[in-house]
Amino acid sequence: MTRVAIVGATGYSGGELTALLARHPRAEVVGLFGSGSGKAVPVAVHPTLRGRALPTVAPFSVDAALAASPDAVFLATPHELSAEVARPLLEAGVKVIDLSGAFRLASGSDYERHYGFTHPAPELLDEAVYGLTEWTDGALEGARLVANPGCYPTTVLLALKPVLDLLAAGAPIVADAKSGVSGAGKKSDIAFSFSELSGNFKAYGVGKHRHEPEMRQRLGLHAGADFVFVPHLLPIVRGMLTTLHVSFSSPVSEEALVSRYAAAYGTAPFVNVRVPGELPELAEVVNTPRCDIGFVVLPGGRRAVIVSALDNLLKGAASQAVQNFNRVFGFAEEEGLS
Ligand SMILES: NC(=O)c1ccc[n+]([C@@H]2O[C@H](COP(=O)([O-])OP(=O)(O)OC[C@H]3O[C@@H](n4cnc5c(N)ncnc54)[C@H](OP(=O)(O)O)[C@@H]3O)[C@@H](O)[C@H]2O)c1
């Protein structure tokens, strides 16, 4: 059994991770940590945990986590905390799978600009493997540090990467994305209160969302490229759906796109590409570890609409982290997820 500890187990994505790893046949949960004592993983939010024998949630420190002798530590914590504690954990010989944004961007200066803090361990940014599992090309096997992708970037990158080289240079790529409220974590803030959200729908963070530089870098788009990302907040708890509007440099057939997606995801257990014209809905992916992708080629073949949907707490966070854990330790990708 591989010994795992979860920091941030009392949060939304850490709670999902705890639920997945508690029933993983190759993992033993040896430590659960939060910011203070007396907190528990909420069984109301994660009902599969009810009745499971798990360690009590303890206040986190690097020493407390290492005292549990983990082989791997999952960090489902604020970015600044992940950035600070990854290095001492790695130096102690523990593998780190980080769900925050702390190791996703290319350089320390990106963190000052987009996250508003000075990165305490910029030398690790090169080493961190960006864990968009289906596009890691063997880099995860044996990796020490995994940067799990953001939820919006997972929807956008999985949908766009197979067709990127077909897109018309200079034409805008529009990513119109919608997320359930759990995407913001469990923090209490008036903007996320029931009265503000119920019966409401709004765009936010346009032109300044932290996931935008992550997507640009991972798509190889320079800062001035015409990539328009518009996140929206849906009045639902979980689920994320992105509609992409793209233009091709020359007319493209449905069959050509079918073969592109089949080449990319034909053997991928958790990316499900629909037949042309069939678009995924949130209800089909929420509470699953899958990303579903569908597309419609518009008349003339110069433009297409691509829709990508997933559960932000699963394929957008915890289940992708478990996919990455499985690859790092050489287990089958589906272990603990099917
Ligand atoms: N929510 C999503 O859909 C999603 C998707 C992808 C990635 N992520 C990323 O995953 C990370 C966690 O997000 P979340 O939405 O699960 O957040 P969350 O619900 O707000 O939970 C945050 C967790 O971090 C813990 N924490 C905060 N400060 C800490 C400290 N100083 N020491 C130890 N633990 C501390 C909290 O513990 P207490 O409860 O004890 O305070 C809680 O368990 C974030 O970096 C987020 O950007 C989230």
The ligand as a MOL file (V3000), in Angstrom:
LIG
                    3D

  0  0  0     0  0            999 V3000
M  V30 BEGIN CTAB
M  V30 COUNTS 48 52 0 0 0
M  V30 BEGIN ATOM
M  V30 1 N -12.7660 24.0080 -5.7340 0
M  V30 2 C -12.3920 23.6180 -6.9460 0
M  V30 3 O -13.2210 23.3330 -7.8240 0
M  V30 4 C -10.9270 23.4950 -7.2700 0
M  V30 5 C -10.5670 22.9090 -8.5030 0
M  V30 6 C -9.2150 22.8020 -8.8240 0
M  V30 7 C -8.2480 23.2750 -7.9340 0
M  V30 8 N -8.6290 23.8440 -6.7610 0 CHG=1
M  V30 9 C -7.5600 24.3370 -5.8750 0
M  V30 10 O -7.4430 23.4250 -4.7800 0
M  V30 11 C -7.0700 24.1400 -3.5880 0
M  V30 12 C -8.1510 23.8720 -2.5280 0
M  V30 13 O -9.3630 24.4000 -3.0430 0
M  V30 14 P -10.7730 24.1320 -2.3670 0
M  V30 15 O -11.7660 24.7240 -3.2760 0
M  V30 16 O -10.9090 22.7030 -1.9550 0 CHG=-1
M  V30 17 O -10.6140 25.0670 -1.0660 0
M  V30 18 P -11.4540 25.1220 0.2760 0
M  V30 19 O -12.7280 24.3780 0.1490 0
M  V30 20 O -11.5130 26.5690 0.6430 0
M  V30 21 O -10.5020 24.3700 1.3060 0
M  V30 22 C -9.2270 24.8770 1.6240 0
M  V30 23 C -8.5430 23.8520 2.5040 0
M  V30 24 O -7.2210 24.3520 2.8230 0
M  V30 25 C -7.0650 24.2710 4.2390 0
M  V30 26 N -6.1430 25.2830 4.7120 0
M  V30 27 C -6.2440 26.6380 4.5620 0
M  V30 28 N -5.1900 27.2320 5.1630 0
M  V30 29 C -4.4520 26.2430 5.7140 0
M  V30 30 C -3.2650 26.2000 6.5050 0
M  V30 31 N -2.6140 27.3080 6.8170 0
M  V30 32 N -2.7800 24.9860 6.9090 0
M  V30 33 C -3.4320 23.8610 6.5690 0
M  V30 34 N -4.5620 23.8230 5.8410 0
M  V30 35 C -5.0600 24.9980 5.4250 0
M  V30 36 C -8.4560 24.4630 4.8030 0
M  V30 37 O -8.4680 23.9390 6.1190 0
M  V30 38 P -9.5930 24.3980 7.2370 0
M  V30 39 O -10.9040 23.9110 6.7380 0
M  V30 40 O -9.1390 23.7010 8.4420 0
M  V30 41 O -9.5000 25.8930 7.3110 0
M  V30 42 C -9.2690 23.6150 3.8180 0
M  V30 43 O -9.1660 22.2560 4.1460 0
M  V30 44 C -6.9880 25.6250 -3.9720 0
M  V30 45 O -5.6500 25.9600 -4.2190 0
M  V30 46 C -7.8230 25.7030 -5.2520 0
M  V30 47 O -7.3860 26.7550 -6.1020 0
M  V30 48 C -9.9450 23.9500 -6.3980 0
M  V30 END ATOM
M  V30 BEGIN BOND
M  V30 1 1 1 2
M  V30 2 2 2 3
M  V30 3 1 2 4
M  V30 4 1 4 5
M  V30 5 2 4 48
M  V30 6 2 5 6
M  V30 7 1 6 7
M  V30 8 2 7 8
M  V30 9 1 8 9
M  V30 10 1 8 48
M  V30 11 1 9 10
M  V30 12 1 9 46
M  V30 13 1 10 11
M  V30 14 1 11 12
M  V30 15 1 11 44
M  V30 16 1 12 13
M  V30 17 1 13 14
M  V30 18 2 14 15
M  V30 19 1 14 16
M  V30 20 1 14 17
M  V30 21 1 17 18
M  V30 22 2 18 19
M  V30 23 1 18 20
M  V30 24 1 18 21
M  V30 25 1 21 22
M  V30 26 1 22 23
M  V30 27 1 23 24
M  V30 28 1 23 42
M  V30 29 1 24 25
M  V30 30 1 25 26
M  V30 31 1 25 36
M  V30 32 1 26 27
M  V30 33 1 26 35
M  V30 34 2 27 28
M  V30 35 1 28 29
M  V30 36 1 29 30
M  V30 37 2 29 35
M  V30 38 1 30 31
M  V30 39 2 30 32
M  V30 40 1 32 33
M  V30 41 2 33 34
M  V30 42 1 34 35
M  V30 43 1 36 37
M  V30 44 1 36 42
M  V30 45 1 37 38
M  V30 46 2 38 39
M  V30 47 1 38 40
M  V30 48 1 38 41
M  V30 49 1 42 43
M  V30 50 1 44 45
M  V30 51 1 44 46
M  V30 52 1 46 47
M  V30 END BOND
M  V30 END CTAB
M  END
